[in-house]
Amino acid sequence: MILINNSQDDTNIFLNYADRDLNSNNFYDAASTALLASTVYRAAKILGQTEYLPQAERSRKALSTPAHFSPEGVLFPVVDPYHPGDPAGRGQISPEAQAFVVQMYQAWNEMTPV
């Protein structure tokens, strides 16, 4: 989980390639951000590992803004599912990205006391 601590900037969204700088060949990826946040929530609940919850919470809140969803509810920016490594066009659906964001919200919801 060191990746979370070292790869987040002030957007709280991870880059498509964590080991590269932001440039024309690298972009912010909401799908991987959702997947990593959901993993942190699951680790906290199941294993009691809570060290990275603040970073996961910042990412979840960043992804919860309208800036990361089309009016139809499509998450972006994400990887083009038909051309890995390339960003998907705004509104282009990535089933994987949609699943990751649902997984993140479910994991977060299970962490939230009723």
Number of C-alpha atoms within 10 A of each C-alpha: 10 7 11 20 12 10 16 17 11 8 11 21 25 22 23 24 16 16 11 12 13 13 9 7 12 17 22 22 21 29 28 21 28 27 19 22 29 24 18 27 26 21 17 17 15 9 10 10 13 14 13 17 15 12 17 27 17 17 23 23 11 18 22 14 9 11 11 17 17 14 9 7 12 19 29 25 24 31 25 16 16 9 9 10 15 16 20 19 12 14 16 17 19 20 12 15 25 18 14 22 24 15 18 23 17 15 20 20 12 12 13 8 5 5
